[in-house]
């Protein structure tokens, strides 16, 4: 019997699609990588009975990177990254073993149906999957078609079965456009980022950014924010004057009138008009006009509009909004959330979609009214040819979705109902007056029919005081005429919603990448998000943009990136050659890079005026091993040590606190050791500043502390303090933290596993002997006499942390609290007890490790 392999983009999607296609009768099992499940069932394909296997990837299978030696910032000229540096596709997440997993599941399969997201990124992932599985699939006979592509926009029975009945092929051109974007962003971004990061971080100590990054989309995005900041700073308020008049008729409340001339910028001229106006005590009605007007219902919802509204009205950042929208989509509550289309096709089932919302108490009344009276055809928007507008696909409650999920879902539902509702209609009344020879007017709105604003009340016509009933020739009494002084106001900082509008207008990024670029400029400390989700540039962001303008304005203006985006779209449409576009764009940016390199002094002048030299920054902390003078600890990102005497800067671990470690010195280079800690509930370890940046042994890498150092005899090294292989990760070793007493602990030098033991003990030391059962190093513990758990008042005991029954109740497994979840330090794996240099290596099988982990939990 033949087998059909089906691959979705996320595990939850695979489960939902399999459930629909198997009609709930599939069996499920975990895949070998533990992250993806495989759902199996029997079905029909091409008129034959076949076995189906539905599984998934977890986003991109592969990522683009330079080959190993070109990832060394110190040894590679950034200019080489434009052409000389070869790139390679690497597994996006090596821990998932995604390629091996796909190959195991695809082995012997006859057909593959690709259920990846239906956008350009999804097409790219299609070919990543095919590259992995085609070598192990059953070879087709003759020209038999074996690769199919499913196109769908929502996780509903109707859409999934429709997609299965109209299978197509993956789009190679769209996949190539993504390959081109990935390579351009990698080469251009890395070259500029490496150069300016090394140049400026080597000179200034208070930049407060661990990476001074450049991005072909990121930098113009920042440029918009700084351009608005510059307008605010250069704004000079002007004083102007307006005439304010109040009139009344009988016992009615007085009306405040607007002056037809609006304003004047000369006080004396304004006073002259006031004097003229005050010559009359009557205001004559010159005309009364009444016009019925309509406030149009919204266009169907696309991604950019959803991001704008979520930021401005819901207070949710773009990236957070997309994460929630993707979750709602994978759970089947809304249609695909990445779309540029805001127009419904004629065959879209609007009525069926609306019926699903008829029982929700928040909008049931409006929905039932529409169903009985008839739906209004949505406004004609733009059809980008990708996906239908974002639409609710099934009913939900707040309890199902959670707070933010419900708020976004509620808006999507209300927006959809509004698109099929009537326009809001109101009557606008305008009364024109003359007082002496000056013209004034007032206007007001009266609601006729709320239309769509019943479900979107925040867009409704505000209730205003009723306009007086009058006609041409009526006379009102003048109560007051006065000259009011005002000032022009500067524009406000851009909100995220404003920025999204500008990015869409200028073609910077796509509906999928816009949230990423906005998040990046915030993460890099180029802007801060103020109240009202306004984006205020930092000093660093301002200086960078001004520097780009000074050296090469095209680096920050949206024009060049917009042109590149158009070329990438031509690749996707099959109208431009992938290699030609790639080479042409890289040639342009390579020339720009060389000019930027030669002109860096002009940007440096701006930096010099805004930031302190590295030698004048920080506080003395530890002594240099070369000149024996104190080095200064620079706390601003990236935290580091600088020796003014040697003019050398030494890297440190990030996202933690650094302090001097008992004035102890490294036996190799005489540098004073420092202690890094992530907090009272986290890990800590000593390190030598010199060794951290210059690994002293071949089996060490940059960024390793003493807990990974393979020095054979140093009292702080892994060889002296390592106890056993980590109980969770395969690469790490549990190392005693000698500074943790009296709340003693050992921590993995790779992952965040932490083992607490022997609380209140006087001393804990790692012995030279090993456990005969598991080969872990023994520990010698000197307990407090009043709290000793040992029999007969004994205070000293040596044994294995894992196997000794005396220690069993004194050991507790925890996970360290890290200040940043993605904090990593480089380092190769060392298996075994702790590699003390005596040839001893861990021999316990994996099931023994699993047993130890279970024992702790």
URVEN-V200214 format. One record per helix or strand of 2 or more residues. SS is the DSSP state (H for helix, E for strand). FROM is the first residue (numbers start at 1). TO is the last residue. Records with the same first field share a line. If there is no record, write none. Layout:
SS = FROM-TO ; FROM-TO
This chain:
E = 3-8 ; 27-30 ; 37-45 ; 48-56 ; 62-66 ; 87-91 ; 111-115 ; 147-149 ; 239-248 ; 255-259 ; 282-295 ; 424-435 ; 438-449 ; 475-487 ; 527-530 ; 534-537 ; 619-623 ; 630-634 ; 640-643 ; 648-651 ; 657-665 ; 672-677 ; 684-688 ; 722-725 ; 733-736 ; 745-748 ; 753-757 ; 763-770 ; 777-782 ; 796-799 ; 811-815
H = 11-21 ; 68-71 ; 78-82 ; 94-96 ; 98-106 ; 120-136 ; 157-165 ; 172-201 ; 218-234 ; 267-277 ; 303-312 ; 318-330 ; 350-355 ; 364-373 ; 398-401 ; 403-419 ; 451-454 ; 457-459 ; 496-506 ; 514-523 ; 539-551 ; 553-555 ; 558-572 ; 578-598 ; 600-610 ; 614-616 ; 689-693 ; 706-708 ; 718-721 ; 785-787 ; 791-793 ; 805-810 ; 846-856
